[in-house]
Amino acid sequence: MGQLSERSAGAAWEHLRRLPVWLPPALLTLAVTVTGLGSAQLWRDELATWSAATRSPGDLARLAGTIDAATGPYYLLMHGWTTVFGDSTIALRVPAVLAMTVAAGLLAVLGARLVDRRSGLFAGLLFAVLPGTSRYGQEARPYALATMLAVLATVLLVTALRRPSWARWAGYAAAVAALGLIHLIALTVLAAHALVVLIAWWRGPVPAGVATPAQPDAERDRRVWRWLVAVVPVALLAGPLLVKARTQQSRQLNWVHLARLDDLTALPGGVTQSSVVGGLLVGVAALGAARLGRRALLPVGAVLLPVLLLFAAGTVVPLWVPRYLVFVVPFACLLAGAALAAVAAPAALVVVVLAGLLGLPDQAALRRTHEWPRSAPVDYAGAARVIADGQRPGDVVVYSPRHSWLFLDLGIEYHLGDPPRDVLVTEDEVRRGDLWAAECPQPAQCLAGTTRVWLVVSGRHAEPLAAVSGAKGDALRTDFTVTQVWQRPGLTVALLTTRSDR
């Protein structure tokens, strides 16, 4: 039986090595990420994407002036996408699927150029089976695009250093500029790029991690200047975004805490969405770094420097969010691929399969919900169905809390084609240029004349009226009684009626 398994693995390897190095990782990533693509509901961050992407460009510009400026270019991209392909759950997530698929193929190419074909192939295959690749490849947020662009920019950097020309540097400049527009924090990968360029200039003919033919001193100097010129566009484009995002930080990241040392130990599990698989990746990547020696400079720098820079900043200002660093995962996979390339192909494939098997519980869980922890899903669709089944003409809806990152109103509106009138809204989020609507300052007056209210409250409450605070709660408790209560994961829906209606 063991000989049969070894023979099968050997045959599989022979098939793989005949294909273009980028094709197997790309196809495997595509297959994994499209599996269960629409199973999990849009979660709160994706609801924000839907709200923004379905606005006009002018409304998006006003939104960027209030909040989420750093994500504005991504929202504009998604606006164009949804205009063509619609706003279904699958349609919203397909760009992330495609981005992760391309990222896997590019990673294999990068590994082949930096190390060898085997390293690139195993790096791409390992990347494909990580739960984190599925998680962020199935999310309508910019992290998959940032991952793709970070790898693309690195491939183009290696190409430009090996065969310098203004055309190749222009391609690199375009990739880096796009990276900055999609995800500002991903620009920390430029620290690793800068390090490699400087060492290429300092050491001369063979830069650490980027093998090149011998170059005269004049060409070495030109490489440095060309790199500096190539990063000018990103400074011009991303600089204003950074300045604006800095003014919005207290509102945008009011839920983030200052970074602590134990956050670093939790990072591998956070970016791979599995503590076991994350630990395995770190261990194998360390072996790969030891094997590569000087050639490990670029991938090691692309992993460690962004992590350390964000952590250092996060100890001073609230910035440390593990998913912001998803773009470093391919470079860790590249190091792991180099380690796997040093052993027999069947044994390397066994490690890839093992990583996939260890991640299966997390793969299954993330297809049930994108919320964290996954034991606390929020069933917007279930709550919407309750309202749809019992809704009558003239009904209204009230949300509590309104200004919450749960986006209760967006979740219900997304799943209801014709939702009840949001009775307390005085100015909706689009007109405000915000992610939240403005509510009536005197709820009792706005509720006057209403006989049936659908109340949607976050959390599980046996007495939902008691969970509504402030003047809104006072007005509801004074004029309405609870007729029926429905519990759905993460939400409570109650039908309130006046005594006259009952």
C-alpha atoms as one frame of an Amber mdcrd trajectory, in Angstrom:
protein
   0.000   0.000   0.000   2.857   2.363   0.867   4.547   1.628  -2.460   1.265
   2.324  -4.254   0.880   5.684  -2.498   4.462   6.627  -3.294   3.966   5.608
  -6.925   0.765   7.694  -7.130   2.478  10.732  -5.639   5.360  10.276  -8.072
   2.983  10.100 -11.010   1.182  13.224  -9.798   4.486  15.041  -9.627   5.381
  14.022 -13.165   2.096  15.486 -14.400   2.646  18.696 -12.441   6.174  19.293
 -13.684   5.060  19.200 -17.321   2.652  22.102 -16.846   3.549  25.830 -16.735
   4.684  26.520 -13.179   1.882  28.994 -12.519  -0.981  26.835 -13.777  -1.420
  24.168 -11.038  -1.395  26.681  -8.130  -3.771  29.003  -9.975  -6.216  26.226
 -10.836  -6.104  24.776  -7.323  -6.679  28.193  -5.770  -9.577  28.845  -8.124
 -11.135  25.465  -7.306 -10.784  25.954  -3.553 -12.011  29.534  -3.417 -15.081
  29.018  -5.614 -16.164  26.093  -3.435 -18.945  27.396  -1.195 -18.403  30.936
  -2.442 -21.924  32.045  -1.590 -22.448  29.847   1.468 -21.570  32.408   4.139
 -23.659  35.566   4.279 -22.068  38.918   3.639 -20.652  39.986   6.961 -20.453
  43.498   8.362 -17.378  44.644   6.402 -18.791  43.273   3.174 -22.062  45.078
   3.842 -20.045  48.298   3.993 -18.553  47.375   0.604 -22.041  46.776  -0.817
 -23.326  50.075   0.564 -20.391  51.991  -0.909 -20.150  50.166  -4.231 -23.808
  50.778  -5.066 -23.420  54.560  -4.720 -22.590  56.963  -7.528 -18.983  58.164
  -7.950 -20.022  61.550  -6.559 -21.554  59.936  -3.489 -18.414  57.826  -3.090
 -16.303  60.981  -3.099 -18.473  62.423  -0.304 -18.167  59.164   1.644 -14.377
  59.313   1.360 -14.493  62.800   2.817 -16.218  61.460   5.926 -14.915  57.932
   6.519 -13.098  55.077   4.776 -11.022  57.294   2.477  -8.281  54.648   2.425
 -10.737  52.149   0.926 -12.225  54.658  -1.523 -10.355  53.465  -4.636 -11.430
  49.887  -3.936 -15.041  51.029  -3.546 -14.812  52.847  -6.868 -13.476  49.690
  -8.510 -16.317  47.678  -6.993 -18.818  50.303  -8.166 -17.777  49.615 -11.742
 -17.858  45.866 -11.126 -21.357  45.842  -9.606 -22.658  48.079 -12.384 -21.763
  45.309 -14.839 -22.168  42.121 -12.800 -24.682  43.020 -10.102 -24.510  42.932
  -6.316 -25.304  39.322  -5.434 -23.129  37.708  -2.781 -21.224  35.735  -5.400
 -20.845  38.717  -7.734 -19.404  40.840  -4.923 -16.864  38.154  -4.034 -15.691
  37.099  -7.494 -13.033  39.881  -7.738 -11.389  38.477  -4.600 -11.495  34.950
  -6.053  -9.811  36.119  -9.236  -7.218  38.127  -7.297  -6.223  35.175  -5.111
  -6.068  32.926  -8.175  -3.704  35.326  -9.919  -1.703  35.769  -6.703  -1.106
  32.007  -6.501   0.101  31.882 -10.105   2.362  34.891  -9.631   3.779  33.384
  -6.449   4.812  30.289  -8.365   6.499  32.498 -10.983   8.267  34.497  -8.274
   9.528  31.332  -6.603  10.792  29.969  -9.900  12.693  33.188 -10.622  14.141
  33.652  -7.151  14.943  30.007  -6.360  13.840  27.297  -8.789  10.766  25.828
 -10.423  10.103  23.286  -7.649  10.150  25.985  -4.988   7.693  28.126  -6.907
   5.333  25.244  -7.579   5.233  24.027  -3.979   4.888  27.600  -2.692   1.867
  28.176  -4.914   0.238  24.851  -4.033   0.721  25.460  -0.310  -0.727  28.947
  -0.623  -3.792  27.520  -2.397  -4.778  25.194   0.462  -4.399  27.679   3.320
  -7.725  28.545   5.011  -6.725  32.197   4.898  -6.512  32.088   1.112 -10.129
  30.926   1.013 -11.229  33.350   3.719  -9.920  36.467   2.022 -10.462  35.055
  -1.450 -14.160  34.812  -0.582 -14.555  38.298   0.870 -15.719  41.460  -0.828
 -12.881  43.490   0.668  -9.516  44.678  -0.745  -7.189  42.172   0.963  -7.065
  39.651  -1.891  -6.351  42.416  -4.401  -3.607  43.765  -2.149  -2.088  40.292
  -1.904  -2.075  39.923  -5.681  -0.554  43.363  -6.238   2.129  42.828  -3.584
   3.279  39.651  -5.322   2.976  41.240  -8.769   5.056  44.235  -7.721   7.721
  41.916  -6.321   7.839  39.845  -9.510   8.228  43.026 -11.540  10.953  44.288
  -9.200  12.962  41.106  -9.664  12.520  41.368 -13.426  13.595  45.017 -13.487
  16.677  44.325 -11.372  17.743  41.459 -13.591  17.073  43.126 -16.930  16.826
  46.861 -16.272  14.849  49.014 -18.667  12.516  51.955 -18.248   9.625  49.867
 -19.550  10.129  47.249 -16.835  10.507  49.889 -14.142   7.342  51.580 -15.428
   5.466  48.296 -14.971   6.785  48.051 -11.436   5.769  51.669 -10.739   2.221
  50.989 -11.962   1.904  47.893  -9.774   3.165  49.694  -6.687   0.874  52.659
  -7.296  -2.101  50.314  -7.636  -1.049  48.558  -4.433  -1.018  51.847  -2.539
  -4.449  52.822  -3.826  -5.959  49.465  -2.870  -4.347  49.028   0.555  -2.114
  51.633   2.160  -0.624  49.297   4.765   0.493  46.880   2.054   2.960  49.556
   0.960   5.134  48.427   3.865   6.357  45.726   1.470   8.354  48.542  -0.142
  10.689  48.368   2.858  11.774  44.919   1.666  12.032  46.160  -1.915  14.188
  49.091  -0.832  16.463  46.796   1.148  17.009  44.514  -1.842  17.656  47.445
  -4.191  20.207  48.946  -1.796  22.012  45.645  -1.352  21.958  45.152  -5.115
  23.721  48.520  -5.431  26.135  47.894  -2.544  27.231  44.333  -3.345  27.275
  44.699  -7.077  27.036  41.776  -9.444  24.892  39.346  -7.397  22.394  41.009
  -5.070  21.240  38.883  -2.170  18.070  37.107  -3.187  18.086  38.384  -6.792
  20.621  36.676  -9.018  21.685  38.973 -11.874  24.451  39.051 -14.442  27.411
  41.272 -13.650  26.643  44.960 -14.073  29.015  47.919 -14.366  28.963  50.522
 -11.610  26.973  52.960 -13.765  24.199  50.401 -14.233  24.193  49.640 -10.500
  23.650  53.336  -9.779  20.903  53.560 -12.376  18.998  50.753 -10.689  18.800
  52.747  -7.462  17.675  55.903  -9.200  15.163  54.076 -11.328  13.651  52.482
  -8.231  13.396  55.874  -6.552  11.690  57.314  -9.623   9.359  54.291  -9.761
   8.035  54.937  -6.267   7.273  58.612  -6.964   3.823  57.859  -8.454   2.766
  55.938  -5.366   3.811  58.872  -3.193   1.783  61.254  -5.336  -1.298  59.023
  -5.450  -1.289  57.369  -2.034   0.087  60.364  -0.122  -3.189  62.327  -0.109
  -5.075  59.157   0.823  -2.732  58.608   3.741  -3.160  62.168   4.977  -6.945
  61.946   4.747  -7.062  58.496   6.330  -4.974  59.796   9.228  -7.652  62.398
  10.014 -10.320  59.648  10.032  -8.388  57.183  12.158 -10.136  57.878  15.469
 -13.497  57.110  13.876 -12.389  54.398  11.477 -10.410  52.341  13.979 -12.134
  53.150  17.267 -12.538  49.407  17.889  -8.788  48.639  17.622  -6.506  48.429
  20.668  -2.799  49.165  20.922  -0.582  46.257  19.904   0.926  43.950  22.513
   3.697  41.366  22.262   1.282  38.448  22.406  -0.362  39.810  19.256   2.752
  38.753  17.337   2.416  35.154  18.463  -1.216  35.099  17.349  -0.450  36.582
  13.920   0.294  33.341  11.987  -3.050  31.912  13.030  -4.757  35.184  12.220
  -3.505  35.580   8.660  -3.858  31.886   7.792  -7.170  31.560   9.686  -5.871
  28.459  11.484  -3.460  28.363  14.400  -2.330  24.825  13.507  -1.748  25.586
   9.838  -0.157  28.925  10.740   2.306  27.183  13.043   3.124  24.641  10.350
   3.720  27.393   7.795   6.051  29.305  10.126   8.071  26.156  10.896   8.510
  25.115   7.271   9.210  28.703   6.198  11.992  28.927   8.785  13.577  25.805
   7.293  13.308  27.358   3.851  14.955  30.578   5.003  17.842  28.580   6.475
  18.232  26.664   3.221  18.250  29.765   1.018  20.722  31.824   3.023  21.340
  35.151   1.275  18.704  34.348  -1.326  16.083  34.478   1.411  16.555  38.230
   1.877  13.659  39.335  -0.323  10.953  36.926   0.931  12.102  37.188   4.556
  12.101  40.961   4.313   8.656  40.928   2.672   7.332  38.980   5.665   9.161
  40.482   8.616   9.481  44.158   7.709   5.741  44.817   7.157   4.935  42.909
  10.352   7.496  44.790  12.426   6.608  48.178  10.952   2.888  47.729  11.584
   3.524  46.340  15.058   5.788  49.265  15.958   3.187  51.732  14.717   0.456
  49.752  16.461   2.109  50.172  19.850   1.692  53.948  19.495  -1.590  54.301
  17.579  -4.382  51.713  17.168  -3.450  50.086  13.854  -2.748  46.433  14.604
  -5.316  44.328  12.746  -4.003  40.908  11.605  -5.972  40.834   8.340  -4.170
  43.994   7.245  -1.082  41.749   6.870  -2.598  39.023   4.703  -0.377  40.180
   1.823   2.748  38.787   3.576   1.454  35.196   3.476   2.605  34.425  -0.103
   6.179  35.334   0.826   6.067  32.973   3.812   4.760  30.311   1.418   7.693
  31.038  -0.902  10.121  30.280   1.911   8.177  27.138   2.777   8.238  26.138
  -0.882  12.024  26.386  -0.876  12.137  23.987   2.071   9.771  21.546   0.360
  11.829  21.682  -2.826  14.784  20.242  -0.901  12.986  16.937  -0.240  11.590
  14.325  -2.593   8.569  15.500  -4.555   6.188  12.899  -3.047   7.176  13.959
   0.484   6.675  17.633  -0.408   3.235  16.898  -1.821   2.381  15.040   1.389
   3.184  18.193   3.394   0.940  20.267   1.121  -1.879  17.750   1.520  -1.307
  17.652   5.280  -1.637  21.433   5.467  -4.878  21.168   3.521  -6.245  18.453
   5.793  -5.284  20.301   8.974  -7.132  23.343   7.677 -10.340  21.517   6.742
 -12.220  22.362   9.982 -11.440  26.036   9.480 -12.291  25.822   5.785 -15.709
  24.439   6.693 -16.261  27.012   9.449 -15.460  30.041   7.302 -18.003  28.874
   4.746 -20.674  29.053   7.446 -19.856  32.568   8.588 -17.206  35.243   8.137
 -17.822  36.654  11.608 -15.214  36.263  14.316 -15.423  34.324  16.510 -17.166
  31.907  14.185 -19.197  30.643  17.115 -21.052  34.008  17.007 -22.598  34.365
  13.533 -25.028  37.146  12.662 -28.000  35.916  10.638 -29.116  38.983   8.700
 -30.860  36.818   6.113 -32.832  34.952   8.766 -33.984  38.186  10.372 -34.953
  39.568   6.980 -37.023  36.474   6.236 -38.950  36.946   9.472 -39.886  40.471
   8.444 -40.675  39.479   4.861 -43.019  36.700   6.019 -45.024  38.941   8.361
 -44.773  42.368   6.751 -47.963  44.366   6.061 -48.454  47.630   4.170 -47.654
  50.580   6.429 -45.214  48.677   8.651 -42.026  50.413   9.741 -38.687  49.190
  11.049 -36.461  50.402  13.883 -32.863  49.319  14.550 -30.972  49.254  17.832
 -28.207  50.179  17.953 -28.141  52.310  14.819 -24.518  53.472  14.899 -22.906
  50.069  15.169 -20.280  48.242  13.143 -22.846  45.443  12.810 -24.696  47.594
  10.225 -28.088  46.163  11.167 -29.922  48.360   8.683 -27.612  47.444   5.781
 -27.893  43.745   6.579 -31.690  43.771   6.547 -31.926  46.053   3.526 -29.553
  43.865   1.525 -31.736  40.792   2.011 -35.109  42.534   1.653 -36.078  43.751
  -1.781 -38.848  45.929  -0.320 -38.051  46.614   3.356 -40.436  48.463   5.677
 -39.880  52.206   5.938 -37.006  53.069   8.262 -39.198  55.403  10.288 -36.558
  57.118  12.421 -34.218  58.064   9.551 -34.033  61.787   8.875 -31.108  61.595
   6.444 -29.890  58.338   4.947 -26.252  57.288   4.793 -25.875  58.172   1.116
 -27.037  61.753   1.557 -24.914  62.103   4.696 -21.830  60.785   2.911 -21.426
  58.234   5.692 -21.900  54.566   6.497 -24.682  55.340   8.965 -27.953  57.224
   8.619 -28.999  60.057  10.912 -31.920  59.359  13.235 -34.752  61.516  14.454
 -33.721  63.427  17.608 -37.287  63.103  18.959 -38.284  59.480  18.283 -41.739
  59.810  19.829 -42.743  62.399  17.231 -41.344  60.361  14.337 -43.213  57.262
  15.552 -46.544  59.104  15.855 -49.270  57.471  13.794 -47.384  54.180  13.493
 -49.224  51.031  14.530 -46.787  48.215  13.710 -43.023  48.338  14.229 -40.441
  45.696  13.355 -37.667  46.076  15.920 -34.261  44.588  15.051 -31.842  44.409
  17.991 -28.288  43.074  18.074 -27.786  40.090  20.352 -30.223  37.658  21.952
 -32.903  39.264  24.131 -35.965  37.712  25.726 -37.267  41.262  26.277 -36.052
  43.237  23.262 -37.676  46.532  24.312 -35.540  46.553  27.440 -32.423  46.411
  25.245 -33.223  49.712  23.480 -31.639  52.652  25.247 -32.246  56.401  25.301
 -35.172  58.331  23.949 -35.773  55.718  21.292 -36.324  53.049  23.902 -38.533
  55.333  25.984 -40.757  56.117  22.988 -41.134  52.459  22.033 -41.895  51.321
  25.583 -44.455  54.088  26.062 -46.566  53.477  22.962 -45.926  49.872  21.936
 -46.075  46.382  23.315 -44.283  43.263  22.102 -46.548  40.980  20.076 -43.996
  38.353  19.058 -40.259  37.740  19.314 -37.985  35.762  16.979 -34.439  34.773
  17.896 -31.910  34.444  15.116 -28.142  33.965  15.518 -26.725  37.305  16.649
 -30.044  39.137  16.274 -33.474  39.509  17.842 -36.501  40.523  15.819 -39.681
  41.700  17.542 -43.032  42.802  16.207 -44.375  45.750  18.207 -47.935  46.934
  18.004 -49.949  49.701  19.633 -52.810  48.764  21.904 -55.293  50.064  19.336
 -53.887  47.731  16.679 -54.119  44.748  18.999
